[in-house]
Amino acid sequence: MTVNVGIIGATGAVGQRLIQLLDPHPDFAIEALTASGSSAGKTYREAAKWRIDAPVPDAVADTEVGETAPEAVPDDIDLIFSSLPSSVGEVVEPALCEAGYVVSSNSSNHRRADDVPLTIPEVNPDHLDLIEVQRDERGWDGALLKNPNCSTITMVPPLAALDDLAGVERVEVATLQAVSGAGYSGVSSMEIIDNAIPYIGREEGKMETETRKLLGTFDGAAVHWHEADISASCNRIPTIDGHLENVWADTAADVSPDEAGAAMTDYPSLDLPSSPDQLI
């Protein structure tokens, strides 16, 4: 069955990447695109300052961009992917859920909310059952779910493998993060040339809290956050794409390097169309 999807915030860095990933997906059909008022009414080709090193997909190039508002989203959209800035998503995403839409969001707002699933499909798919708790508590027919911060999402699967094996008690992580993680205008070129910026606003707190929620246990009514002590230090470096993380983990039980490596290598993948054959 084809899932009709809409992308809100479609012209920005994350929106463009979503289009690139979803366009060839066998299960999804991109049927609606929205952006700010200045882009509404234009074709996607006209509205987007396309920065990906591949052509704008033909399937969306001539799609008219709508305004980001519940009334502008077609009724037949099954799933909305949101790449809105957090300040905008804070208002727009709940409004879409109240209107009956299911919203999968990249923005950081609501990630820590007790009734909002924060998920990595291979790690904590059972947390998606929070959707029913959310609907009961908020009285809407839609649903809001979140993906983690970009640095958190790469660190947690290996930690989950170690936690299953030996119990993770403490984690220290130092990141070296590319400028693309800040969005196209997030770090000016002059600031980053021949430089390293040793602080990324709110990034460290996101890694520390989101990791504990992702590794937590769901009892059918709430997620009980993992009790591990997490400490993060996040740094911006002058590379375009890709993040590097140095991660130290203390476990409750002794683990050999071979045992740790095997736990990660054998950690199950979901065999989804866009997922790697081997997750870690």
N, C-alpha and C positions, 0 to 999 in steps of 0.2 A: 504494500500500500504506500502510495506517495504521500509524504507529509508536506503540506503547503506552509512555507515559512516566510516570515517578514523579517527584515533587518532594520532596526532603528538606530540612527546615528551612522548611516551607511557610508558616508563620504569620508570619515576620519580614518586614522591608521588602523584601528581594530576592525572597523567596518569593512575596509578594503580587504583585509586579511580574511575575514569571514566569507566574503564573496568569493575570494579565490579558493577557499577550502570547500565551500558548500556547492559551488557551481557544478563540479563533476560528481558530486555525491549521488549514489544510486537511489537513495531513499528520500531525498529532499528536493523540492522545487522552489526556487526563489520567486515569490509571487508579489512581494511588496517591498519597497524601499522608502525610508523616510530620512529626513535630515532637518536642518534648521530652516527657518522661513526664507532665508536668502537663496536656498537651493530648491525649494518647493516649486514645482511647475516645470523645471528643467529636466532634460533627459539625464540619466546617470552619467553618461559620457561628458556632458557639459558641466555638471555640478561637481564632479569629483576631480580633485587634483591627483590623478592616479600616480602612485609612486612605486608600485610593485613592478619588479623586473619581468613583466609578462603583460600581454595585452589585456585590456578590459574584456571580460568574457562577453561573447556575442549575446548570450541569453539575457544580460541585464543592461547592455550598453545603451539601448534606446528605451529602457523603462523610465516612465515619468516618476520623478521623486516626489513623494508626498510630504506634507508637514507632519512633524512628530506630535501627534495627538490621537487619543483613542478613536475619535470620530473619523480620522483619516485612514485607519487600518481596515482593510476589507474583512467582512464577516467570515469568509471561508479560510482565514489564516489559522492553522492548527498550532503553530509554535512561533514565538517571536524571539529573535536573538537581539539583545540590547548591547550596544557598544557606546552608550551615552556617557558623557562625563558624570561623575558621581553627583555633582550639584544639580544636574538636570534629571538624572535618573531617580533621585530621591523623591521627586514629585510625579514624574511621568510613569514610572514603572508600576507603582501601586494603583494609579488610575487605570492603567491597562488591565491589571489583574481584577479590579472591581468591575471592569467592563466584560470580564469573562475570558480574557486571554491568558495563556500560559507563557510566561516570560523567563527566558534563560539569560542571565545578565552577567556581563563582565565587570560592571562597576563595583566599587568597594562598599558602597552604602548597604546596610542591612545584612552584611555577611555574618555579623556576630549575633544577629537576632535569634532568639530561642526557637522560633517557629519557621525559620527560613533554612532550607537545606543548602549546605555548602558541600559540594561533592566532587570527588574524582571517581569516575565510574568503576575503575578497577579496585579502588580502596574501600569506599564506603557507600555502595549503592543502596544499602538498606536505609540510609538517611533520607532518601527520597520519600519514604513513607511519612515524613514530617509534613508533606503537602496536605494530607487529610487533617492533621492537627491545625495547620495554618488556615485551611478553609473553615474549619469549625470556629476558630478563634476570631477570624477577621470577617467572616460572613460573606466571602466572595466565592464565585465559581471558578475564577482563574487560579493561577498559582505563580509564585515567585521563587525561583531557584538561582543559586549563584555558583560561579566557578571561582576558585581561589586566585589570589595574587600570583603573578607569573613566576616569581621565585619560589613561592610556597609549593606550587603545583609540581615542580620538578624535584623538590627535596622530599616530599612526603612518601611517594611509593617506596623508595629504598628504606626509609624509616619504618614504614608499615611492615615490610618484610622482616626487618630486624626486630620489631616489636612482637610480631607473631612468634619469632624464633626464641627470643631471650628477654623480652621486656625492656623497652627503652625508658631510661630514667632521666637522662639529661642530654641536651643537644646544644652544641655551639656551632654557628655557621657564619662564615664570612663570604660575602658575594662580591663579584666584579660584574657589573651590569652594563649592557650596551645602551647607547643613547636612544635607540628605538623604543625601549621600554618606557620612556617618558612621553611618547607621542611625538608627532612631527615638530611641535613647537615647545616641547618641554624643557630642553636644554639648548641654549644658543650655541652656535658653532664656535664662537670666540671663547666662551667659558670652558669648553671641553678640550680644545686643541692643546696637545702636549700637557695634559692635566689629568688629575683624578679627583673626583669630588667625594669626600669621605662621609657624606650624609645624604640620604634620599628621604625626603619628608614622609613620615608615617610608614615607610616601607618596613622598618625593623619591627614595629608594633604589629603590622599585618602578619609577618612571618611567625611571630611569637604566639599570637592568639589563634590564627587560622590553623596552624599545625595541630594545636591541642584540640580544636573542634573536629577537624578531619579525622584524627585518630581516636576520637571519643566513641562511646558505645551508645546505641539507641535502644531504649527499653520499651518502645511502642508509644510513648507519650512525649519523651524529651531526649535530647542528646546530653550525656554526661561527659564533659570534656576530659581528655587525657590529663593525667597529673604530672607529666614530664616537665622539667624545667627547661625552657627554651630561651636561648640568648642569640640574637642576630646582630651582625654588623654589615651594613649595606653600602656599597661604593659604586659610583658611576665612573666609567672609564671610556676612553675615546675609541670605541669600536662601534660599528653600525648595528649589527645584529648579534644576538647570542649572549647568554649569561653563563658565568662560571661560578661554581659554588664549592667552597671547601667546608666539609661537614664533619664534625666530631660527635660521636654518640657514645654515651656510657650505658651499658645494659645491666640488668639485674643479674643475669647469669653469664658465666664466662663463655665466650664464643671465639672459635679460631677463625683466621682469615678465610680458610676454605669453606667453613660452615656459613659464614656471612655471605661469601660470594655465591654459594649454591642457593641460599635462600633468595637472593636477589634474582639470579638467573632463572630460577624456577617459579618466580612469582607470576601468577596467572594473568594473561592478557584476555580481553573479551572478544578478540577476533572480529572487531568492527571494521567497516570499510576503510576508515581513515586512521586506524590504530596500528602501531607496529606489531610485527609478529611476536617479538619479544619485548615486553614492556620496559624492563630494566637491562 
